[in-house]
């Protein structure tokens, strides 16, 4: 097999390319960081860490608050993946939850969860959908699956008369030609 011969397109390659295309249309890395930030925030208040023969119990009275913050961050991370239009809300909420986790959850999961949530939230707010490649635009135009339907009249600056009459389209109700005589009706 030479360098010019393309590799056989197997199932793994196809799935990897599909995942890559899916990942490129949403704030994937922001969602991953926000999701991962919830894990240390929710875990450390309930963990019993072993250091040699010393058991360090991190159970605090704010354990329930830590669990709620951690679960909310995980949910925000997943929503960034599957509901990309909520990216600004999810990003701002992740940043606010990260700030709240500092006093509530052992310095935000020993600063690990705090930093991950700040970076992920900032990435979510800053993310913007990219323009599709030129090949996709030509494909959508040929298929007719683009956005809005094509307009039949491209000149929309001048209002054309209705039914061939010479009166302009005045929908305000103040034109004497439509019988309103300047009076508006309330019903």
N, C-alpha and C positions, 0 to 999 in steps of 0.2 A: 504494500500500500504506500503510495507516494504522498507527498505533501499536497499535491493538487487534487487528489481523489477525496471527494467529500465523505465524511463518516456516515455510516448507515444510521438513519433516523429511527432509533428504537423508542420503546415506550417511556423509558426514563428521560430521554432527551425531549420528547414531546411534552411530558408533564412538567419538566423543568422550565421549558419555554412558556408553557401556559401559566405557571406560577410567576415567572418573571414578568409577563405581560400584565397579570392581575396586580402584582405588587407595584408596578409602575403607574397604576391609575389611582392610587390612594396613598395616604400618609403612612406607609407600612412601618418605617423605622420609628416614627413618632409613636405609633400604637404599640410597638414592641417595647420601647423604653418605658412608656406609661404602664403597660401591663407588668413588666418586670419590677417596676418601682413599688407596686402594691405588695409584692411577696415579702420582702424584708420588713416592711412596715407592719404587716399583719403577723409575721412569724416571730420576730424577736420578743415581743411582750409575753409570749406563751412558751418560749424556749427555755430549756434547762441546759445550759452550756457546761460541758465538762472540761476543766483545765487541770490536767493531772488527776489528783484525787479530790480536787475542789469542785463542787457543784455550784454553779452560779445561776440562780433562779431570777429571771427577769420579770416575773409576774408583778404587774402593777395594778393600781385601781383603775387606770385608764386603758386597760386591756380591751374592753368593749369598744371604746373609741378608736383604738388602733385597728381592731378587726374591721370596723365599719369603713375607716379610711382606706385600708388595704383592699377591701372588696370593691369599693367605689372606684379606686384606681384601676383595678383589673377590668372592671366593666367598661370604664372609659377607654382603656386600651383596645378592648375588643370592638367597641363601637367605632373607634377610629378606623378599624380595618373594614368593617362591614357597612358603616353609615358615614361615608366620607364628607357628606354635606354638614355634619355637626362638628367639623374639625375645630372651628374657632371656640365654640362652647366647650368642647371636651378639653381643648388646650388650656383655656383659662381656668376651667374647673380643676384640672390636674395641677396647675401652678398653685392655686389657692389651697387645695388639699395638701400639697407638699409643704406649704408654709404652716398650715395648721398641724401637720404631723410633727413639727419640731418640738413643741411643748407637750404634745399628747403622747407621742409614740417613741420614747427613748431617742431623742434627737433625730427623728425621722428615719428610724431603722438604722441607727449609727451612721447617719449621713449618706448611706448607700441609696436607700429609697428616695430620700429627699433630692439628691442630685439627679437621679434617673428621672424622677417626676418633673423636675424643673427643665431638664434638657428635652424630654419628650413633649412636654406642654409647649415649650417655645418652638419646637420643630412643627408641632401640629398647627399652631397659630400662623407660622410663617409659610407653611406649605401651600402651594397653589397648583391646580391641575395644569399640566403641560398641554401644548397644542399637539394634536395627533400628527404622526408623520405624513409627509406628502402622499405617500402611497395609499394610506387609508382614506385621505380626502378624495382622491380620484375614485376609489372603490365605492365610497358612499355616494358620490355624485352620480356614478354610473348606475347604481342600484336604486337610487331614489330614496334612500333610507336616511337622508340627512335630517337637519332640524326642521325649520319652518317650510311650509309649501311655497312653491315659486309664485310670485305675483304676476298677474296678467298685465297689469298696467304699472309700469315702472315710474311714471311721473305722478307722484302723490302730493306735489306741492299745490296743485290747482284742483279745487273741488269741481267735479264734473256734474252737469245737470242730471236729474233723475228722469228716466223714461223719455229721454229726448226733449224734454221741455227746456225752455231757455232760462228758467228760474234756477238759481243755485240751490244746493242742498243746505238749507238753513234749518237746523234742528233745534234752534233756541226757542222757538215759539213766538218770536217777535216780528216775523215777516208777514206783512199783510197778504202775501200771495197764498199762504197756507191757511188763511181764515182765522188766525189767532188774534190779529189786530193789536198785537202788543200786550195782550193779557195772558197771564199764566194761570193755568187751572191746577188745582190741588188734588185732583183725583180723577 
